[in-house]
Amino acid sequence: KELLDRNKDIWLSISATTRNPRMGEKDGENYYFISDERFKDMIDKKEFLEWAQFAGNYYGTPLSTVNKKIEKGFVVLLEIEVEGAKQIKEKFPEALSIFLLPPSKAELEKRIRNRGTEKEEAINRRLSRANYEIASSGEFDFVLTNHDVDETVKGVFKIIKSWKFFLKTQLIGWNNRSGKNLLNSIIIPAVRLSQTAATTGADLMNFVLKILSIWFLELCWMMFYLGPL
């Protein structure tokens, strides 16, 4: 919600689910609450961008609404679980993926229980599933630990803003090899390096020099390929 309030060009996709609504949730606003039969029918008709079964219920992203928002120029944000994210990456390798880690498993359990919306059996299923999902976090482009909501929102926004910059500029388009190389060489290692617990001054200096040298070579290649900017 914080991220959407601050950025009007970001649209949060509304998922369809077969689970029952929690207190305060509204159909068409939080989720599209549908039956198992309807969900399976949509699967057969390939009406989902992605779908998965989680904690005994089905969840999926309707394809039609996502396409409409993309056509209007929105950045579409999908709040989905790991299996759905893997499906997106397989279909759209250029898609940006961010994994939000809990500070600890104990804190995750505390947050789930504090909702007061699920029975013990459902809570245990979620906690068991969390082990697998956390182990899969390394497959995502970026990993952020959600200690504080405001700080996490700022981190997500910075990542999206950087990603949008590289997508929109003619200098680095997804259709030329330079953009992908520069993105992989600079942004992703920068985030991973910043998450390393112990980083020496020499490590940082070497990293900065590497960035500058790669950036210079990429710019030279692009100027040769496209001509003067």
Disulfide bonds with the S-S distance in Angstrom:
none
